[in-house]
Amino acid sequence: MDLMNHPAFKGVDQGFLSTLQGTINSLSYKSDIEIIGTLMAVSNEAKKKNVNFTPDMQAALLDHLKSRIPVNKRAQFEAFVSLMTSKMG
């Protein structure tokens, strides 16, 4: 996914998007710890830059992360995301 040109990220700080792009591109997402670590890194970087993720941004990012993990881990990833979003909402 090219965050710089994705409609959901239009108007977001380019420096933040560059860092975020590097974060999501650098991992292979082979383990649960790696996925959780990526989500935490993204969240921490957003806080540093005072970026609030819109629902469209969240959906685009989660869809991209899900597409990069092995098929046999996707249901577990969706369950984790569902659990986390229900606790935040």
Backbone atoms as SQL, in Angstrom:
CREATE TABLE atoms (id INTEGER PRIMARY KEY, chain TEXT, resi INTEGER, resn TEXT, atom TEXT, x REAL, y REAL, z REAL);
INSERT INTO atoms VALUES
  (1, 'A', 1, 'MET', 'N', 0.854, -1.165, 0.000),
  (2, 'A', 1, 'MET', 'CA', 0.000, 0.000, 0.000),
  (3, 'A', 1, 'MET', 'C', 0.904, 1.233, 0.000),
  (4, 'A', 2, 'ASP', 'N', 0.563, 2.178, -0.835),
  (5, 'A', 2, 'ASP', 'CA', 1.292, 3.438, -0.913),
  (6, 'A', 2, 'ASP', 'C', 0.509, 4.481, -0.126),
  (7, 'A', 3, 'LEU', 'N', 0.930, 4.709, 1.119),
  (8, 'A', 3, 'LEU', 'CA', 0.201, 5.622, 1.993),
  (9, 'A', 3, 'LEU', 'C', 0.171, 7.047, 1.456),
  (10, 'A', 4, 'MET', 'N', 1.232, 7.457, 0.802),
  (11, 'A', 4, 'MET', 'CA', 1.308, 8.824, 0.292),
  (12, 'A', 4, 'MET', 'C', 0.197, 9.125, -0.707),
  (13, 'A', 5, 'ASN', 'N', -0.260, 8.103, -1.420),
  (14, 'A', 5, 'ASN', 'CA', -1.273, 8.303, -2.453),
  (15, 'A', 5, 'ASN', 'C', -2.620, 7.676, -2.123),
  (16, 'A', 6, 'HIS', 'N', -2.746, 7.106, -0.934),
  (17, 'A', 6, 'HIS', 'CA', -4.004, 6.469, -0.543),
  (18, 'A', 6, 'HIS', 'C', -5.000, 7.552, -0.126),
  (19, 'A', 7, 'PRO', 'N', -6.236, 7.505, -0.651),
  (20, 'A', 7, 'PRO', 'CA', -7.231, 8.550, -0.338),
  (21, 'A', 7, 'PRO', 'C', -7.514, 8.710, 1.155),
  (22, 'A', 8, 'ALA', 'N', -7.442, 7.649, 1.916),
  (23, 'A', 8, 'ALA', 'CA', -7.751, 7.730, 3.353),
  (24, 'A', 8, 'ALA', 'C', -6.711, 8.563, 4.108),
  (25, 'A', 9, 'PHE', 'N', -5.512, 8.705, 3.534),
  (26, 'A', 9, 'PHE', 'CA', -4.434, 9.412, 4.217),
  (27, 'A', 9, 'PHE', 'C', -4.154, 10.792, 3.611),
  (28, 'A', 10, 'LYS', 'N', -5.070, 11.264, 2.785),
  (29, 'A', 10, 'LYS', 'CA', -4.911, 12.581, 2.161),
  (30, 'A', 10, 'LYS', 'C', -4.857, 13.657, 3.248),
  (31, 'A', 11, 'GLY', 'N', -3.880, 14.541, 3.141),
  (32, 'A', 11, 'GLY', 'CA', -3.753, 15.641, 4.079),
  (33, 'A', 11, 'GLY', 'C', -2.987, 15.314, 5.350),
  (34, 'A', 12, 'VAL', 'N', -2.521, 14.084, 5.498),
  (35, 'A', 12, 'VAL', 'CA', -1.763, 13.690, 6.684),
  (36, 'A', 12, 'VAL', 'C', -0.301, 14.072, 6.470),
  (37, 'A', 13, 'ASP', 'N', 0.360, 14.475, 7.543),
  (38, 'A', 13, 'ASP', 'CA', 1.770, 14.868, 7.520),
  (39, 'A', 13, 'ASP', 'C', 2.604, 13.859, 6.739),
  (40, 'A', 14, 'GLN', 'N', 3.325, 14.344, 5.730),
  (41, 'A', 14, 'GLN', 'CA', 4.113, 13.471, 4.859),
  (42, 'A', 14, 'GLN', 'C', 5.266, 12.784, 5.604),
  (43, 'A', 15, 'GLY', 'N', 5.843, 13.456, 6.581),
  (44, 'A', 15, 'GLY', 'CA', 6.902, 12.847, 7.378),
  (45, 'A', 15, 'GLY', 'C', 6.385, 11.654, 8.167),
  (46, 'A', 16, 'PHE', 'N', 5.200, 11.827, 8.751),
  (47, 'A', 16, 'PHE', 'CA', 4.576, 10.728, 9.475),
  (48, 'A', 16, 'PHE', 'C', 4.285, 9.572, 8.527),
  (49, 'A', 17, 'LEU', 'N', 3.714, 9.886, 7.357),
  (50, 'A', 17, 'LEU', 'CA', 3.386, 8.831, 6.399),
  (51, 'A', 17, 'LEU', 'C', 4.632, 8.086, 5.929),
  (52, 'A', 18, 'SER', 'N', 5.722, 8.805, 5.753),
  (53, 'A', 18, 'SER', 'CA', 6.967, 8.169, 5.336),
  (54, 'A', 18, 'SER', 'C', 7.463, 7.191, 6.403),
  (55, 'A', 19, 'THR', 'N', 7.428, 7.618, 7.665),
  (56, 'A', 19, 'THR', 'CA', 7.832, 6.749, 8.771),
  (57, 'A', 19, 'THR', 'C', 6.904, 5.549, 8.874),
  (58, 'A', 20, 'LEU', 'N', 5.610, 5.804, 8.768),
  (59, 'A', 20, 'LEU', 'CA', 4.621, 4.733, 8.849),
  (60, 'A', 20, 'LEU', 'C', 4.801, 3.735, 7.710),
  (61, 'A', 21, 'GLN', 'N', 5.037, 4.239, 6.515),
  (62, 'A', 21, 'GLN', 'CA', 5.259, 3.368, 5.361),
  (63, 'A', 21, 'GLN', 'C', 6.464, 2.462, 5.604),
  (64, 'A', 22, 'GLY', 'N', 7.530, 3.031, 6.125),
  (65, 'A', 22, 'GLY', 'CA', 8.713, 2.233, 6.425),
  (66, 'A', 22, 'GLY', 'C', 8.440, 1.163, 7.464),
  (67, 'A', 23, 'THR', 'N', 7.657, 1.512, 8.478),
  (68, 'A', 23, 'THR', 'CA', 7.321, 0.555, 9.534),
  (69, 'A', 23, 'THR', 'C', 6.543, -0.630, 8.984),
  (70, 'A', 24, 'ILE', 'N', 5.514, -0.351, 8.212),
  (71, 'A', 24, 'ILE', 'CA', 4.682, -1.458, 7.739),
  (72, 'A', 24, 'ILE', 'C', 5.357, -2.265, 6.637),
  (73, 'A', 25, 'ASN', 'N', 6.305, -1.653, 5.916),
  (74, 'A', 25, 'ASN', 'CA', 7.003, -2.381, 4.860),
  (75, 'A', 25, 'ASN', 'C', 8.167, -3.211, 5.376),
  (76, 'A', 26, 'SER', 'N', 8.662, -2.895, 6.570),
  (77, 'A', 26, 'SER', 'CA', 9.877, -3.542, 7.058),
  (78, 'A', 26, 'SER', 'C', 9.640, -4.882, 7.743),
  (79, 'A', 27, 'LEU', 'N', 8.409, -5.208, 8.034),
  (80, 'A', 27, 'LEU', 'CA', 8.131, -6.433, 8.773),
  (81, 'A', 27, 'LEU', 'C', 7.509, -7.498, 7.895),
  (82, 'A', 28, 'SER', 'N', 7.736, -8.734, 8.272),
  (83, 'A', 28, 'SER', 'CA', 7.210, -9.852, 7.491),
  (84, 'A', 28, 'SER', 'C', 5.917, -10.412, 8.071),
  (85, 'A', 29, 'TYR', 'N', 5.547, -9.989, 9.278),
  (86, 'A', 29, 'TYR', 'CA', 4.299, -10.397, 9.924),
  (87, 'A', 29, 'TYR', 'C', 4.142, -11.907, 10.039),
  (88, 'A', 30, 'LYS', 'N', 5.195, -12.563, 10.457),
  (89, 'A', 30, 'LYS', 'CA', 5.138, -14.013, 10.603),
  (90, 'A', 30, 'LYS', 'C', 4.677, -14.459, 11.975),
  (91, 'A', 31, 'SER', 'N', 4.758, -13.579, 12.957),
  (92, 'A', 31, 'SER', 'CA', 4.368, -13.989, 14.299),
  (93, 'A', 31, 'SER', 'C', 3.371, -13.008, 14.893),
  (94, 'A', 32, 'ASP', 'N', 2.639, -13.486, 15.880),
  (95, 'A', 32, 'ASP', 'CA', 1.674, -12.636, 16.570),
  (96, 'A', 32, 'ASP', 'C', 2.366, -11.451, 17.232),
  (97, 'A', 33, 'ILE', 'N', 3.538, -11.696, 17.801),
  (98, 'A', 33, 'ILE', 'CA', 4.291, -10.640, 18.468),
  (99, 'A', 33, 'ILE', 'C', 4.669, -9.549, 17.474),
  (100, 'A', 34, 'GLU', 'N', 5.044, -9.947, 16.275),
  (101, 'A', 34, 'GLU', 'CA', 5.404, -8.980, 15.246),
  (102, 'A', 34, 'GLU', 'C', 4.206, -8.109, 14.856),
  (103, 'A', 35, 'ILE', 'N', 3.056, -8.714, 14.744),
  (104, 'A', 35, 'ILE', 'CA', 1.842, -7.968, 14.397),
  (105, 'A', 35, 'ILE', 'C', 1.504, -6.973, 15.501),
  (106, 'A', 36, 'ILE', 'N', 1.506, -7.434, 16.727),
  (107, 'A', 36, 'ILE', 'CA', 1.203, -6.559, 17.866),
  (108, 'A', 36, 'ILE', 'C', 2.241, -5.448, 17.950),
  (109, 'A', 37, 'GLY', 'N', 3.497, -5.796, 17.745),
  (110, 'A', 37, 'GLY', 'CA', 4.564, -4.803, 17.767),
  (111, 'A', 37, 'GLY', 'C', 4.374, -3.740, 16.695),
  (112, 'A', 38, 'THR', 'N', 3.948, -4.155, 15.533),
  (113, 'A', 38, 'THR', 'CA', 3.700, -3.202, 14.448),
  (114, 'A', 38, 'THR', 'C', 2.572, -2.258, 14.808),
  (115, 'A', 39, 'LEU', 'N', 1.483, -2.805, 15.335),
  (116, 'A', 39, 'LEU', 'CA', 0.358, -1.960, 15.726),
  (117, 'A', 39, 'LEU', 'C', 0.763, -0.973, 16.813),
  (118, 'A', 40, 'MET', 'N', 1.582, -1.414, 17.754),
  (119, 'A', 40, 'MET', 'CA', 2.046, -0.529, 18.820),
  (120, 'A', 40, 'MET', 'C', 2.975, 0.559, 18.261),
  (121, 'A', 41, 'ALA', 'N', 3.853, 0.182, 17.342),
  (122, 'A', 41, 'ALA', 'CA', 4.760, 1.158, 16.736),
  (123, 'A', 41, 'ALA', 'C', 3.989, 2.214, 15.962),
  (124, 'A', 42, 'VAL', 'N', 2.975, 1.784, 15.237),
  (125, 'A', 42, 'VAL', 'CA', 2.134, 2.720, 14.482),
  (126, 'A', 42, 'VAL', 'C', 1.414, 3.664, 15.440),
  (127, 'A', 43, 'SER', 'N', 0.851, 3.117, 16.492),
  (128, 'A', 43, 'SER', 'CA', 0.135, 3.927, 17.474),
  (129, 'A', 43, 'SER', 'C', 1.063, 4.934, 18.148),
  (130, 'A', 44, 'ASN', 'N', 2.250, 4.496, 18.537),
  (131, 'A', 44, 'ASN', 'CA', 3.218, 5.382, 19.192),
  (132, 'A', 44, 'ASN', 'C', 3.669, 6.499, 18.268),
  (133, 'A', 45, 'GLU', 'N', 3.918, 6.163, 17.013),
  (134, 'A', 45, 'GLU', 'CA', 4.354, 7.177, 16.053),
  (135, 'A', 45, 'GLU', 'C', 3.239, 8.200, 15.807),
  (136, 'A', 46, 'ALA', 'N', 2.007, 7.739, 15.741),
  (137, 'A', 46, 'ALA', 'CA', 0.873, 8.651, 15.552),
  (138, 'A', 46, 'ALA', 'C', 0.756, 9.614, 16.742),
  (139, 'A', 47, 'LYS', 'N', 0.934, 9.100, 17.941),
  (140, 'A', 47, 'LYS', 'CA', 0.868, 9.954, 19.131),
  (141, 'A', 47, 'LYS', 'C', 1.958, 11.015, 19.102),
  (142, 'A', 48, 'LYS', 'N', 3.173, 10.616, 18.719),
  (143, 'A', 48, 'LYS', 'CA', 4.292, 11.554, 18.655),
  (144, 'A', 48, 'LYS', 'C', 4.008, 12.702, 17.692),
  (145, 'A', 49, 'LYS', 'N', 3.331, 12.377, 16.590),
  (146, 'A', 49, 'LYS', 'CA', 3.065, 13.364, 15.548),
  (147, 'A', 49, 'LYS', 'C', 1.684, 14.010, 15.685),
  (148, 'A', 50, 'ASN', 'N', 0.976, 13.676, 16.774),
  (149, 'A', 50, 'ASN', 'CA', -0.386, 14.196, 16.989),
  (150, 'A', 50, 'ASN', 'C', -1.315, 13.897, 15.817),
  (151, 'A', 51, 'VAL', 'N', -1.226, 12.682, 15.316),
  (152, 'A', 51, 'VAL', 'CA', -2.082, 12.237, 14.217),
  (153, 'A', 51, 'VAL', 'C', -3.173, 11.357, 14.800),
  (154, 'A', 52, 'ASN', 'N', -4.419, 11.721, 14.528),
  (155, 'A', 52, 'ASN', 'CA', -5.554, 10.900, 14.944),
  (156, 'A', 52, 'ASN', 'C', -6.037, 10.109, 13.736),
  (157, 'A', 53, 'PHE', 'N', -6.083, 8.804, 13.888),
  (158, 'A', 53, 'PHE', 'CA', -6.536, 7.959, 12.791),
  (159, 'A', 53, 'PHE', 'C', -8.044, 8.039, 12.639),
  (160, 'A', 54, 'THR', 'N', -8.485, 8.336, 11.425),
  (161, 'A', 54, 'THR', 'CA', -9.907, 8.320, 11.123),
  (162, 'A', 54, 'THR', 'C', -10.329, 6.864, 10.938),
  (163, 'A', 55, 'PRO', 'N', -11.634, 6.583, 10.989),
  (164, 'A', 55, 'PRO', 'CA', -12.071, 5.204, 10.713),
  (165, 'A', 55, 'PRO', 'C', -11.599, 4.698, 9.347),
  (166, 'A', 56, 'ASP', 'N', -11.571, 5.559, 8.327),
  (167, 'A', 56, 'ASP', 'CA', -11.093, 5.148, 7.000),
  (168, 'A', 56, 'ASP', 'C', -9.609, 4.796, 7.020),
  (169, 'A', 57, 'MET', 'N', -8.830, 5.589, 7.750),
  (170, 'A', 57, 'MET', 'CA', -7.401, 5.314, 7.868),
  (171, 'A', 57, 'MET', 'C', -7.175, 3.996, 8.598),
  (172, 'A', 58, 'GLN', 'N', -7.911, 3.786, 9.685),
  (173, 'A', 58, 'GLN', 'CA', -7.777, 2.548, 10.449),
  (174, 'A', 58, 'GLN', 'C', -8.128, 1.345, 9.586),
  (175, 'A', 59, 'ALA', 'N', -9.239, 1.426, 8.868),
  (176, 'A', 59, 'ALA', 'CA', -9.678, 0.306, 8.025),
  (177, 'A', 59, 'ALA', 'C', -8.647, 0.007, 6.945),
  (178, 'A', 60, 'ALA', 'N', -8.115, 1.040, 6.292),
  (179, 'A', 60, 'ALA', 'CA', -7.129, 0.837, 5.232),
  (180, 'A', 60, 'ALA', 'C', -5.862, 0.194, 5.783),
  (181, 'A', 61, 'LEU', 'N', -5.401, 0.682, 6.919),
  (182, 'A', 61, 'LEU', 'CA', -4.179, 0.149, 7.513),
  (183, 'A', 61, 'LEU', 'C', -4.362, -1.295, 7.972),
  (184, 'A', 62, 'LEU', 'N', -5.477, -1.575, 8.627),
  (185, 'A', 62, 'LEU', 'CA', -5.731, -2.943, 9.092),
  (186, 'A', 62, 'LEU', 'C', -5.899, -3.909, 7.930),
  (187, 'A', 63, 'ASP', 'N', -6.576, -3.476, 6.873),
  (188, 'A', 63, 'ASP', 'CA', -6.717, -4.332, 5.685),
  (189, 'A', 63, 'ASP', 'C', -5.356, -4.642, 5.080),
  (190, 'A', 64, 'HIS', 'N', -4.500, -3.632, 5.036),
  (191, 'A', 64, 'HIS', 'CA', -3.163, -3.847, 4.484),
  (192, 'A', 64, 'HIS', 'C', -2.359, -4.807, 5.358),
  (193, 'A', 65, 'LEU', 'N', -2.384, -4.583, 6.662),
  (194, 'A', 65, 'LEU', 'CA', -1.658, -5.476, 7.570),
  (195, 'A', 65, 'LEU', 'C', -2.171, -6.908, 7.437),
  (196, 'A', 66, 'LYS', 'N', -3.483, -7.047, 7.382),
  (197, 'A', 66, 'LYS', 'CA', -4.075, -8.386, 7.255),
  (198, 'A', 66, 'LYS', 'C', -3.628, -9.062, 5.964),
  (199, 'A', 67, 'SER', 'N', -3.537, -8.299, 4.885),
  (200, 'A', 67, 'SER', 'CA', -3.139, -8.887, 3.604),
  (201, 'A', 67, 'SER', 'C', -1.684, -9.361, 3.604),
  (202, 'A', 68, 'ARG', 'N', -0.876, -8.853, 4.515),
  (203, 'A', 68, 'ARG', 'CA', 0.541, -9.197, 4.563),
  (204, 'A', 68, 'ARG', 'C', 0.850, -10.381, 5.478),
  (205, 'A', 69, 'ILE', 'N', -0.128, -10.827, 6.260),
  (206, 'A', 69, 'ILE', 'CA', 0.146, -11.944, 7.165),
  (207, 'A', 69, 'ILE', 'C', -0.272, -13.253, 6.505),
  (208, 'A', 70, 'PRO', 'N', 0.279, -14.355, 6.953),
  (209, 'A', 70, 'PRO', 'CA', -0.086, -15.647, 6.375),
  (210, 'A', 70, 'PRO', 'C', -1.590, -15.911, 6.510),
  (211, 'A', 71, 'VAL', 'N', -2.151, -16.572, 5.516),
  (212, 'A', 71, 'VAL', 'CA', -3.587, -16.841, 5.476),
  (213, 'A', 71, 'VAL', 'C', -4.065, -17.539, 6.742),
  (214, 'A', 72, 'ASN', 'N', -3.264, -18.461, 7.262),
  (215, 'A', 72, 'ASN', 'CA', -3.681, -19.212, 8.450),
  (216, 'A', 72, 'ASN', 'C', -3.688, -18.357, 9.714),
  (217, 'A', 73, 'LYS', 'N', -3.165, -17.143, 9.664),
  (218, 'A', 73, 'LYS', 'CA', -3.159, -16.253, 10.827),
  (219, 'A', 73, 'LYS', 'C', -4.211, -15.142, 10.725),
  (220, 'A', 74, 'ARG', 'N', -4.870, -15.030, 9.587),
  (221, 'A', 74, 'ARG', 'CA', -5.776, -13.899, 9.368),
  (222, 'A', 74, 'ARG', 'C', -6.999, -13.917, 10.278),
  (223, 'A', 75, 'ALA', 'N', -7.580, -15.079, 10.514),
  (224, 'A', 75, 'ALA', 'CA', -8.748, -15.149, 11.402),
  (225, 'A', 75, 'ALA', 'C', -8.358, -14.732, 12.818),
  (226, 'A', 76, 'GLN', 'N', -7.201, -15.151, 13.255),
  (227, 'A', 76, 'GLN', 'CA', -6.702, -14.776, 14.581),
  (228, 'A', 76, 'GLN', 'C', -6.464, -13.260, 14.645),
  (229, 'A', 77, 'PHE', 'N', -5.920, -12.689, 13.575),
  (230, 'A', 77, 'PHE', 'CA', -5.688, -11.252, 13.502),
  (231, 'A', 77, 'PHE', 'C', -7.018, -10.497, 13.578),
  (232, 'A', 78, 'GLU', 'N', -8.013, -10.955, 12.821),
  (233, 'A', 78, 'GLU', 'CA', -9.329, -10.314, 12.845),
  (234, 'A', 78, 'GLU', 'C', -9.960, -10.402, 14.231),
  (235, 'A', 79, 'ALA', 'N', -9.788, -11.524, 14.898),
  (236, 'A', 79, 'ALA', 'CA', -10.332, -11.675, 16.259),
  (237, 'A', 79, 'ALA', 'C', -9.633, -10.722, 17.213),
  (238, 'A', 80, 'PHE', 'N', -8.335, -10.582, 17.092),
  (239, 'A', 80, 'PHE', 'CA', -7.576, -9.667, 17.931),
  (240, 'A', 80, 'PHE', 'C', -8.037, -8.226, 17.699),
  (241, 'A', 81, 'VAL', 'N', -8.168, -7.837, 16.452),
  (242, 'A', 81, 'VAL', 'CA', -8.608, -6.480, 16.106),
  (243, 'A', 81, 'VAL', 'C', -10.021, -6.238, 16.648),
  (244, 'A', 82, 'SER', 'N', -10.885, -7.200, 16.489),
  (245, 'A', 82, 'SER', 'CA', -12.252, -7.079, 16.986),
  (246, 'A', 82, 'SER', 'C', -12.266, -6.902, 18.508),
  (247, 'A', 83, 'LEU', 'N', -11.467, -7.678, 19.188),
  (248, 'A', 83, 'LEU', 'CA', -11.360, -7.569, 20.643),
  (249, 'A', 83, 'LEU', 'C', -10.859, -6.192, 21.051),
  (250, 'A', 84, 'MET', 'N', -9.820, -5.717, 20.383),
  (251, 'A', 84, 'MET', 'CA', -9.240, -4.423, 20.732),
  (252, 'A', 84, 'MET', 'C', -10.201, -3.278, 20.430),
  (253, 'A', 85, 'THR', 'N', -10.903, -3.339, 19.321),
  (254, 'A', 85, 'THR', 'CA', -11.806, -2.253, 18.974),
  (255, 'A', 85, 'THR', 'C', -13.031, -2.251, 19.885),
  (256, 'A', 86, 'SER', 'N', -13.448, -3.409, 20.347),
  (257, 'A', 86, 'SER', 'CA', -14.599, -3.434, 21.261),
  (258, 'A', 86, 'SER', 'C', -14.218, -2.861, 22.623),
  (259, 'A', 87, 'LYS', 'N', -12.959, -3.029, 23.025),
  (260, 'A', 87, 'LYS', 'CA', -12.497, -2.486, 24.295),
  (261, 'A', 87, 'LYS', 'C', -12.287, -0.971, 24.222),
  (262, 'A', 88, 'MET', 'N', -11.983, -0.477, 23.029),
  (263, 'A', 88, 'MET', 'CA', -11.753, 0.960, 22.852),
  (264, 'A', 88, 'MET', 'C', -13.048, 1.720, 22.629),
  (265, 'A', 89, 'GLY', 'N', -14.046, 1.041, 22.125),
  (266, 'A', 89, 'GLY', 'CA', -15.279, 1.717, 21.742),
  (267, 'A', 89, 'GLY', 'C', -16.241, 1.851, 22.831);
